[in-house]
Amino acid sequence: MLGRGRTFLARTRAFSTSIYVEGVHWRTDGIRLRESFEKFGPVTQACILPASADTMFLSGCVTFEDSEDALRAMLAMNGQELDGRIVKVDYFDGDLDM
């Protein structure tokens, strides 16, 4: 059981440091993606994932040094505009080794 006074962020330390960004503009690259998320904390990796033939939108992944930064970024950027597109942001449970 969690003690009183512990913040929501402190309770999420076991979560991933990687987030998934869906709906990325086709002109957005990994550098721009990194720049957009660095305000939430140090980013170790940012990449645009290869598009499949059946989708119109790109997606990307951003990995932070700290899971609390990933959570902050996810909460702040989900539903926000990035390069003219509204993006959906959630935890990433895949593999970034590409």
N, CA, C and O of each residue as an XYZ file, in Angstrom:
392
protein
N       0.841     -1.179      0.000
C       0.000      0.000      0.000
C       0.883      1.238      0.000
O       1.914      1.279      0.672
N       0.480      2.219     -0.740
C       1.261      3.449     -0.829
C       0.995      4.339      0.371
O      -0.139      4.467      0.832
N       2.053      4.947      0.863
C       1.904      5.845      1.991
C       1.281      7.166      1.586
O       1.314      7.558      0.419
N       0.720      7.836      2.556
C       0.125      9.142      2.289
C       1.228     10.134      1.971
O       2.347     10.030      2.473
N       0.889     11.097      1.128
C       1.844     12.136      0.798
C       2.729     11.825     -0.395
O       3.438     12.707     -0.881
N       2.703     10.600     -0.874
C       3.504     10.271     -2.053
C       2.794     10.798     -3.280
O       1.578     10.656     -3.412
N       3.533     11.392     -4.158
C       2.937     11.972     -5.356
C       2.588     10.896     -6.368
O       3.090      9.773     -6.314
N       1.709     11.271     -7.298
C       1.349     10.373     -8.389
C       2.589      9.973     -9.169
O       2.743      8.810     -9.541
N       3.484     10.941     -9.420
C       4.696     10.640    -10.176
C       5.575      9.642     -9.439
O       6.182      8.774    -10.066
N       5.649      9.750     -8.139
C       6.477      8.825     -7.364
C       5.935      7.402     -7.424
O       6.702      6.445     -7.314
N       4.633      7.250     -7.596
C       4.027      5.922     -7.653
C       4.213      5.266     -9.009
O       3.884      4.090     -9.160
N       4.728      5.979    -10.000
C       4.810      5.452    -11.358
C       6.225      5.071    -11.764
O       6.482      4.884    -12.953
N       7.128      4.952    -10.846
C       8.527      4.692    -11.189
C       8.737      3.393    -11.944
O       9.731      3.261    -12.658
N       7.858      2.454    -11.813
C       8.016      1.176    -12.500
C       7.599      1.249    -13.964
O       7.807      0.294    -14.712
N       7.019      2.362    -14.381
C       6.559      2.489    -15.752
C       7.722      2.684    -16.719
O       8.857      2.942    -16.318
N       7.413      2.555    -17.959
C       8.389      2.649    -19.034
C       8.971      4.053    -19.155
O       8.351      5.040    -18.757
N      10.157      4.116    -19.704
C      10.759      5.410    -20.029
C      10.476      5.789    -21.474
O      10.869      6.869    -21.915
N       9.798      4.914    -22.220
C       9.512      5.162    -23.641
C       8.037      5.452    -23.863
O       7.163      4.824    -23.266
N       7.782      6.424    -24.738
C       6.410      6.762    -25.098
C       6.228      6.637    -26.606
O       7.175      6.775    -27.380
N       5.001      6.376    -26.995
C       4.598      6.205    -28.388
C       3.809      7.440    -28.791
O       2.896      7.854    -28.075
N       4.151      8.034    -29.931
C       3.487      9.237    -30.419
C       2.814      8.890    -31.744
O       3.493      8.617    -32.734
N       1.492      8.900    -31.765
C       0.718      8.518    -32.943
C       0.152      9.762    -33.628
O      -0.267     10.709    -32.962
N       0.145      9.752    -34.959
C      -0.422     10.858    -35.727
C       0.592     11.924    -36.080
O       0.227     13.082    -36.287
N       1.851     11.557    -36.153
C       2.934     12.497    -36.448
C       2.844     12.957    -37.907
O       2.571     12.159    -38.804
N       3.075     14.239    -38.125
C       3.072     14.805    -39.479
C       4.185     14.169    -40.304
O       5.256     13.869    -39.776
N       3.944     13.966    -41.577
C       4.930     13.295    -42.433
C       6.216     14.091    -42.599
O       7.238     13.528    -42.990
N       6.187     15.391    -42.310
C       7.415     16.198    -42.388
C       8.205     16.218    -41.079
O       9.334     16.707    -41.046
N       7.636     15.706    -40.028
C       8.325     15.668    -38.738
C       9.372     14.559    -38.769
O       9.077     13.422    -39.135
N      10.595     14.903    -38.381
C      11.657     13.892    -38.332
C      12.042     13.621    -36.876
O      11.487     14.219    -35.955
N      12.986     12.724    -36.687
C      13.413     12.353    -35.346
C      13.997     13.510    -34.558
O      13.817     13.589    -33.343
N      14.693     14.407    -35.240
C      15.284     15.569    -34.566
C      14.184     16.480    -34.037
O      14.237     16.922    -32.889
N      13.200     16.755    -34.864
C      12.080     17.616    -34.455
C      11.288     16.949    -33.330
O      10.852     17.622    -32.396
N      11.105     15.651    -33.415
C      10.398     14.925    -32.362
C      11.148     15.055    -31.040
O      10.541     15.319    -30.002
N      12.453     14.873    -31.079
C      13.289     15.017    -29.880
C      13.156     16.420    -29.298
O      12.946     16.580    -28.096
N      13.278     17.436    -30.152
C      13.190     18.827    -29.689
C      11.845     19.117    -29.028
O      11.775     19.883    -28.067
N      10.799     18.518    -29.530
C       9.456     18.756    -28.997
C       9.253     18.152    -27.617
O       8.408     18.619    -26.853
N      10.017     17.120    -27.293
C       9.819     16.426    -26.025
C      10.922     16.685    -25.005
O      10.768     16.316    -23.841
N      12.025     17.304    -25.402
C      13.133     17.545    -24.472
C      12.770     18.489    -23.335
O      13.434     18.489    -22.298
N      11.734     19.288    -23.513
C      11.340     20.208    -22.442
C      10.820     19.463    -21.208
O      10.688     20.058    -20.139
N      10.527     18.171    -21.349
C      10.034     17.379    -20.230
C      11.142     16.620    -19.513
O      10.915     16.059    -18.441
N      12.334     16.598    -20.092
C      13.457     15.913    -19.473
C      14.416     15.388    -20.524
O      14.108     15.416    -21.716
N      15.588     14.905    -20.089
C      16.585     14.395    -21.029
C      16.055     13.222    -21.858
O      15.527     12.247    -21.323
N      16.209     13.344    -23.170
C      15.768     12.317    -24.115
C      16.987     11.528    -24.572
O      17.981     12.115    -25.000
N      16.918     10.203    -24.485
C      18.032      9.373    -24.934
C      17.872      8.928    -26.378
O      18.856      8.637    -27.057
N      16.620      8.873    -26.848
C      16.377      8.455    -28.229
C      15.023      8.972    -28.688
O      14.062      8.996    -27.918
N      14.955      9.386    -29.949
C      13.688      9.766    -30.582
C      13.753      9.303    -32.026
O      14.748      9.534    -32.713
N      12.701      8.655    -32.485
C      12.712      8.150    -33.853
C      11.303      8.115    -34.424
O      10.314      8.012    -33.698
N      11.242      8.204    -35.735
C      10.000      8.023    -36.466
C       9.960      6.559    -36.896
O      10.918      6.052    -37.480
N       8.860      5.889    -36.609
C       8.730      4.475    -36.958
C       8.346      4.328    -38.423
O       7.652      5.186    -38.969
N       8.784      3.264    -39.058
C       8.425      3.039    -40.462
C       6.906      2.939    -40.618
O       6.233      2.269    -39.835
N       6.385      3.610    -41.634
C       4.937      3.595    -41.884
C       4.543      2.307    -42.588
O       5.282      1.785    -43.423
N       3.377      1.810    -42.241
C       2.853      0.647    -42.959
C       2.031      1.136    -44.144
O       1.637      2.302    -44.191
N       1.776      0.268    -45.079
C       1.071      0.638    -46.308
C      -0.382      1.017    -46.058
O      -0.982      1.720    -46.872
N      -0.953      0.569    -44.958
C      -2.374      0.819    -44.711
C      -2.653      2.003    -43.785
O      -3.777      2.145    -43.303
N      -1.669      2.845    -43.527
C      -1.884      3.987    -42.647
C      -1.502      5.292    -43.330
O      -0.587      5.338    -44.152
N      -2.221      6.346    -42.975
C      -1.937      7.675    -43.519
C      -1.049      8.481    -42.587
O      -0.463      9.481    -43.002
N      -0.942      8.061    -41.337
C      -0.225      8.830    -40.341
C       1.021      8.090    -39.881
O       1.053      6.860    -39.835
N       2.025      8.848    -39.550
C       3.251      8.278    -39.004
C       3.144      8.211    -37.489
O       2.264      8.821    -36.882
N       4.041      7.472    -36.904
C       4.147      7.421    -35.457
C       5.619      7.470    -35.088
O       6.494      7.214    -35.914
N       5.866      7.798    -33.855
C       7.235      7.888    -33.387
C       7.348      7.395    -31.963
O       6.348      7.145    -31.290
N       8.581      7.261    -31.516
C       8.865      6.857    -30.146
C       9.901      7.792    -29.560
O      10.827      8.231    -30.243
N       9.729      8.085    -28.293
C      10.673      8.924    -27.566
C      11.026      8.187    -26.283
O      10.141      7.731    -25.558
N      12.319      8.072    -26.003
C      12.777      7.436    -24.775
C      13.464      8.477    -23.907
O      14.348      9.203    -24.360
N      13.044      8.535    -22.665
C      13.603      9.463    -21.682
C      14.551      8.721    -20.752
O      14.502      7.495    -20.657
N      15.410      9.464    -20.066
C      16.273      8.862    -19.054
C      15.458      8.407    -17.852
O      15.809      7.428    -17.193
N      14.370      9.117    -17.565
C      13.596      8.891    -16.348
C      12.127      8.636    -16.687
O      11.553      9.323    -17.532
N      11.530      7.663    -16.037
C      10.120      7.338    -16.290
C       9.183      8.466    -15.874
O       8.107      8.616    -16.453
N       9.573      9.264    -14.877
C       8.734     10.394    -14.468
C       8.661     11.437    -15.578
O       7.613     12.047    -15.787
N       9.760     11.645    -16.284
C       9.759     12.574    -17.419
C       8.870     12.041    -18.540
O       8.155     12.804    -19.189
N       8.920     10.730    -18.763
C       8.067     10.115    -19.786
C       6.596     10.308    -19.435
O       5.783     10.617    -20.306
N       6.258     10.130    -18.177
C       4.873     10.319    -17.742
C       4.445     11.773    -17.927
O       3.358     12.041    -18.437
N       5.292     12.705    -17.516
C       4.970     14.133    -17.686
C       4.738     14.466    -19.149
O       3.781     15.164    -19.486
N       5.606     13.972    -20.016
C       5.469     14.231    -21.453
C       4.182     13.628    -21.994
O       3.475     14.259    -22.779
N       3.882     12.415    -21.576
C       2.675     11.744    -22.044
C       1.428     12.526    -21.632
O       0.535     12.746    -22.451
N       1.365     12.939    -20.389
C       0.200     13.673    -19.899
C       0.077     15.046    -20.551
O      -1.031     15.495    -20.845
N       1.199     15.710    -20.778
C       1.164     17.061    -21.346
C       0.909     17.076    -22.845
O       0.226     17.973    -23.342
N       1.438     16.112    -23.569
C       1.384     16.152    -25.036
C       0.221     15.369    -25.642
O      -0.109     15.587    -26.807
N      -0.398     14.483    -24.906
C      -1.516     13.716    -25.458
C      -2.658     14.665    -25.823
O      -3.144     15.420    -24.982
N      -3.078     14.615    -27.090
C      -4.155     15.477    -27.569
C      -3.708     16.866    -27.979
O      -4.540     17.713    -28.304
N      -2.405     17.112    -27.970
C      -1.875     18.424    -28.340
C      -1.425     18.428    -29.800
O      -1.284     17.382    -30.432
N      -1.206     19.626    -30.308
C      -0.765     19.785    -31.691
C       0.757     19.724    -31.779
O       1.468     20.345    -30.989
N       1.227     18.975    -32.739
C       2.654     18.899    -33.042
C       2.800     19.023    -34.550
O       2.384     18.134    -35.293
N       3.380     20.101    -34.996
C       3.574     20.355    -36.429
C       2.271     20.253    -37.224
O       2.240     19.688    -38.318
N       1.206     20.806    -36.660
C      -0.063     20.862    -37.374
C      -0.957     19.645    -37.231
O      -2.035     19.605    -37.822
N      -0.542     18.665    -36.472
C      -1.349     17.450    -36.264
C      -1.592     17.246    -34.769
O      -0.716     17.493    -33.940
N      -2.788     16.796    -34.452
C      -3.093     16.420    -33.070
C      -2.541     15.007    -32.858
O      -2.877     14.083    -33.598
N      -1.696     14.853    -31.845
C      -1.057     13.559    -31.606
C      -1.658     12.872    -30.380
O      -2.149     13.515    -29.452
N      -1.599     11.560    -30.414
C      -1.964     10.730    -29.270
C      -0.667     10.184    -28.699
O       0.185      9.685    -29.434
N      -0.523     10.281    -27.393
C       0.711      9.841    -26.747
C       0.363      8.833    -25.655
O      -0.536      9.060    -24.845
N       1.086      7.726    -25.648
C       0.865      6.675    -24.660
C       2.206      5.993    -24.397
O       3.196      6.260    -25.079
N       2.223      5.110    -23.397
C       3.452      4.359    -23.153
C       3.755      3.453    -24.331
O       2.845      2.931    -24.975
N       5.035      3.269    -24.610
C       5.483      2.411    -25.705
C       5.960      1.101    -25.108
O       6.806      1.086    -24.214
N       5.416      0.006    -25.606
C       5.813     -1.298    -25.077
C       6.566     -2.133    -26.103
O       6.699     -3.347    -25.950
N       7.054     -1.481    -27.140
C       7.798     -2.185    -28.182
C       9.291     -2.085    -27.971
O       9.763     -1.762    -26.882
N      10.012     -2.363    -29.013
C      11.465     -2.375    -28.995
C      11.977     -1.267    -29.899
O      11.596     -1.202    -31.067
N      12.832     -0.396    -29.379
C      13.362      0.717    -30.166
C      14.636      0.367    -30.912
O      15.154      1.206    -31.650
N      15.153     -0.825    -30.750
C      16.365     -1.215    -31.478
C      16.010     -1.467    -32.930
O      15.461     -2.514    -33.273
N      16.331     -0.492    -33.791
C      15.957     -0.585    -35.199
C      17.191     -0.570    -36.060
O      17.090     -0.640    -37.285
